[in-house]
Amino acid sequence: MPTLAAPTAQDLAKQALSQLQALATLPEVTANVIKTVEDPKSSASQLHAIVRHDPALVSRVLKVVNSAFYGLPGQVTSIDRAIVLLGLNAVKNLAVAASMGQMFRGMKLTDRYSAKDLWVHCVAVAVVAKELAKKVKPALAEEAFLGGMIHDIGILIALQTWPEQVRAVCEKASGEETFFELEKQIVGVNHTFLGKMLAEKWQFPRSCQAVAGCHHAPHLANETDKELVTLLYVADTLCCQADVGFALTASHQTITSDHLRMIGATPEVIENLRGRIVELVRNAAQLLG
């Protein structure tokens, strides 16, 4: 009698996406915000027409634009003006951050980590990646933030589909084997593969799909996206080394001179950023909720 072939990573990813509930569809407002911002013909007024239907998002945008981070002289009460001041990409990132915050709730990874810890980690990587980009590649700052917010979304997919296997990976990841290797052994598919498929399903920008799929192996990214993916690799490594939130995925990673060369950073820039991680994450948490 012929034996059945073991399911491939592609098979497992399709199974996981078909079984998803909370993550099956990106919230409509967020999906429309992304679609609008990614359209080069879109305007701030078109974005406002979408955002105004989500009071929670309006409140979040106004909170951010009036924060000490922007230091504007007067209180901004108009969502139209807030969108113009922040820029379309920043508003898009706030919408994604709000959606992510809702998704990372109620589940437990291990006795030590909850899904909220995973969200804290994603926020940390997002703000550290954005801060690093501002120092070395300013044009990538908003893309870096968005990439950080969604880079580990594949773990959430796996947790919803194979909770016991994911917990087993987490329990063993403090040893010599990496989180990435253990996922392949125990779950059968890595969170990067799952994350890339979901980013494609959600029609995220191609660069974000690359971040989701290659942030632990930036050398595998295509040349167009390699710089951004490497930047996220560095930010992810720094945040895991600082033990911010869920810190198991990149605890074995190292930042090499090749990585620094790729993004145009010096060791001094990295060490300065390392010393500011806690402050950056605390400020971001106050803004993002």
Sequence and secondary structure as in RCSB ss.txt:
>XXXX:A:sequence
MPTLAAPTAQDLAKQALSQLQALATLPEVTANVIKTVEDPKSSASQLHAIVRHDPALVSRVLKVVNSAFYGLPGQ
VTSIDRAIVLLGLNAVKNLAVAASMGQMFRGMKLTDRYSAKDLWVHCVAVAVVAKELAKKVKPALAEEAFLGGMI
HDIGILIALQTWPEQVRAVCEKASGEETFFELEKQIVGVNHTFLGKMLAEKWQFPRSCQAVAGCHHAPHLANETD
KELVTLLYVADTLCCQADVGFALTASHQTITSDHLRMIGATPEVIENLRGRIVELVRNAAQLLG
>XXXX:A:secstr
        HHHHHHHHHHH STTSS  HHHHHHHHHHHSTT  HHHHHHHHTT HHHHHHHHHHHTSTTT  SS 
   HHHHHHHH HHHHHHHHHHHHHHHHS S BSSSS BHHHHHHHHHHHHHHHHHHHHHH GGGHHHHHHHHHH
TTHHHHHHHHH HHHHHHHHHHTTSSS HHHHIIIIISS HHHHHHHHHHHTT  HHHHHHHHHTT GGGS TTT
HHHHHHHHHHHHHHHHTT SS  TTTT    HHHHHHHT  HHHHHHHHTTHHHHHHHHHHHH 
